[in-house]
Amino acid sequence: MSQPTRFQRLRPHLIAVLGLFVLTLLYFSPVLSGKTLSMHDVQEASAAAREIREIAKQTGEKPLWTDAVFSGMPGYMIDFNYPYILVYKAVMGVINILPNTASIIFVVMLSMYILLTVLGCNAWLASLGAAAYGLGTFSIVSLEAGHVSKIFALGYGAGMLAGVILTLRGRYWLGAALTGLFLSMELGANHIQITYYLFMTVGLYVLIEGIALFRNGKSRQLAIGLVTLVVVGAIAAGSFGKRLLVLNQYTKETIRGKSELTAKTTNPDGKTPSSESKGGLDKDYAFTYSYGKAETLTLLIPSAFGGASGGGLTTDSEFYKAMVNRGVDPGSAKQLAELGAPTYWGDQPMVGGPAYAGAALIFLFVLGMFVIRTPIRWWLLSATLLMVMLAWGKNLMFFNEFLFDYLPYLNKFRAMTMAFCLAQLFLAAGAALGIQTIVNEKLSLAQLRQPLLISLGITGGLALVMAVMGGAFFNFQTPNDVMILSRYFGDAAKDFLAPLISDRQGMMRSDAFRSAILIVLTAGVVWLFIADKIKSTLFYSLLLAVVIFDLFAVDKRFLNNADFVPKSQVTTIFEATPADEQILQDKSLGYRVFDQTGSFMESNRASYFHRSVGGYNTTRLRRYNELINYAFQANTLHLLNMLNAKYVIQQGQPDPANPQQQGGPVVIPNPEVLGAAWFVSTVQQVADADAEMAAMKTLNPRDSAVVDKRFATQLGNLPSQMDHTGSTIQLTNYRPDKLIYETNAVRDGLVVFSEVYYRGEEDWQAFIDGKPAPHLRANYTLRAMRVPAGKHTIEFRFDPPLAKTGDMIDLICNVLLIGLIGFVIFYENRNRPVGPSPQPEVAISPAVEAPKSSSTKSNARKA
């Protein structure tokens, strides 16, 4: 018999990968006709980056600072220049050739396929696990919201785990190349929270696999593997060294850094429980999005706690019928039921959909935990439990608060619910590997009867209990239901609560029965296989079909063809209003806009057209955020004046002829605006941040400036009272990271600039007539400078030294990583035998012997 060629060995994998690609195209079929998703977060990010990109088009160079959001911040988390991330650019160049949106989920599936292949799964089961991971509902909902970086991080994370596993199992070169490639891409995805959670699971794997290796006398293999991972990890981290360096530095200055304010300011009456963390996010903010313990049922029953925060009902719903019966127009009632009904009743403020892992998949995972005998079982189980416990957030406070306070860097993250995305990885891996174990070990019906029945009872039994008795365990309502309903129905809100609760119960009941049926079908397919009633090909096909159908159908509730729009509609992120057009006629330099038509600190709409006082970004500077939180409401006009808010956009008055028609935005010029810079006559030195903030609540910045005493040296011998009559200063050249002013001072004085202070004399450097000059912080957030008498040119440049250091590190490490990958490709091809290997390419575990039989149960059944 002739030996199979390399192509013949690879053919099942190529077919499987092609099948996964076709699956993504089927789900995202509108992309084939030129449509794309209108993703909220992507639009907001593009709006924030517009100033940087427009300047780059004009000058060929991206500014390192932007004035479009929050009166100014570094471009690190918006759009920054990384010229030497060669590996990332090459891989993304290939990915970008693929159809948009579909390519994102395909990357997730492909990476998971690689991981499952490394774990020893065949092409069928690797496809099953890869499809389940890519179609996990939480990920699909995240994609609709525009959390693209998160989805990419989830995908590359699976590939990185494959590299770690190979390395610790003795495939050092191949493992190092995979780890380096996928870790570099993981960092390129730029979702540090997912990466952090991923490292936590890597730590669990190293611990569990390390114990197994040590017990089996393979300490040397463990040591070499760990050293290899450390070295290649450093190279991969260095391939994004610039980003990691500036991000680490910048984080300390953001809302994730430590505040200088004390409870004297943040909790003056002492009535609010302290939520301050040790150098990170406030706990209340960090744990706002926490999954309820009971809400974890959504892993098994998608509508256990309703659907999304808005919509999901039909014209058959009790809610719709109640609206129509009370005189609501049927068309309006249908629209409200489908798009606005508050069906979600869980612990979170709002959700786009549940974290549904798939009933069939959950059953297979539980079964896998009974049949897998290698140490990998404990890793899959412990990693799943860890991710679920993290997602519970404030609902498991004794555990999560301890980690939040003492685990380095964890307190920089919010919305811990996203840990559920990684739970899907381990659930899918456990399900696929469990079935592979049944096949490899040729487990009999007698051996599997008890595990099969227990797994069926745990999953299918639970679903059935929820279907029949769910109403006995839950009341299906939240304290905010009446308030939410009152937005639509006013004083009649309570009349619609009972129908809504009835629909919520119906949603749980329907999906619980659905899950029970799918679990029974899956268990039946497994029973038919182990009872020799069906052959392996049909067995794999049926399992794959049930899992994909299960997730595909639920995903389509939240992301379907109706969500896709023409690309031209997405390209135009925001339409300019007459108010925007009016402001844009003003070509003077450096002024800002305050958009009062919405929540100005939660939208980048104004940032798309103007330099904005507000914005939308979760990495905003802490001091600026504190100024808005603690002083803005008390001293709004004066603070807008000092921030150079030359124009205010307000909602227009309703049309008198049609009071229901809301007026469009209108422009209100601010005649009191202080401009780009001004001399002050009074300098008030204060002891600390609390005193500085207290002064900001009443300060008139036109004549006075508040300065922390730590900047006394920069003030020098300036008197506290100065006459600045006749002194002038004007902004003559504007670029966000390079500002030039011309000043004519009758005497030495203090100038306050309407620019955010950030790492003065380190990253932001000041010059007077071309010579370095010190500057300081004033008014809690702004720059100030002592200016000598006479005519002078003042220049501010944003030139962070770490950016240059990072470029050099990026270049060196990317070259090393490319060299490693190239060497491994050559090495593996040179040393791979032409014929089939008598041993599996990757053992299931180095600590447990592989099955000794040379034939498989599936092959025997085919005969």
Protein Blocks (a to p, Z undefined) as FASTA:
>chain_A
ZZddfklmmmmmmmmmmmmmmmmmmmmmmmmnopacddfklmmmmmmmmmmmmmmmmnop
acfbdfkbghiacfklmoccdfklmklmmmmmmmmmpcghjlmmmmmmmmmmmmmmmnop
afklmmmmmmmmmmomklmmmmmnopamlmmmmmmmmmmmmmmmmmmnopamlmmmmmmm
mmmmmmmnopaklmmmmmmmmmmmmmmmmmmmmmnopmmmmmmmmmmmmmmmmmmmmmmm
mmmmmmmmmmmmmmkbccfbdfklmmmnomaccfbdehiacfklmmmpacdfklmmmmmm
mklnopafegjiafkbmklmmmmmnopafklmmmmmmmmocfbfcfbfbdcbdcdebjkl
mmmmmmmmmmpmbfklmmmmmmmmmmmmmmnmmmlmmlmmmmmmmmghklmpghkllmmm
mmmmmmmmmmmmmmmmmmmnopafklmmmmmmmmmmmmmmmmmmmmmmmmmmpgoiafkl
mmmmmmmnommlmmmmmmmmmmmmmmmmmmmmmmmmmmmmmmmmmmmmmnopacfklmmm
mmmmmmmmmmmmmmmmmocfklpccfklmmmmbacdfklmmmmmpmcghiacddfkbcfk
lccklmmmmccfbdcdfkbcfklmmmmmmmmmmmmmmmmmmnopabccddddddfklmml
ccdddddddfkbgbjbdcdfbdcddfblmlmmmmmmmpcfklgccddfklmmmnmmadfb
dcfehiacddfbdcfklccdddddfbdcddddfbdcehehklmccdeehiacddddeehl
accddddedjdddddddddfklmmmmmmmmmmmmmmmmmmmmmmmmmmmmpcfbdcfbdf
bdfbfkbccdfbfbdfklmmmZZ
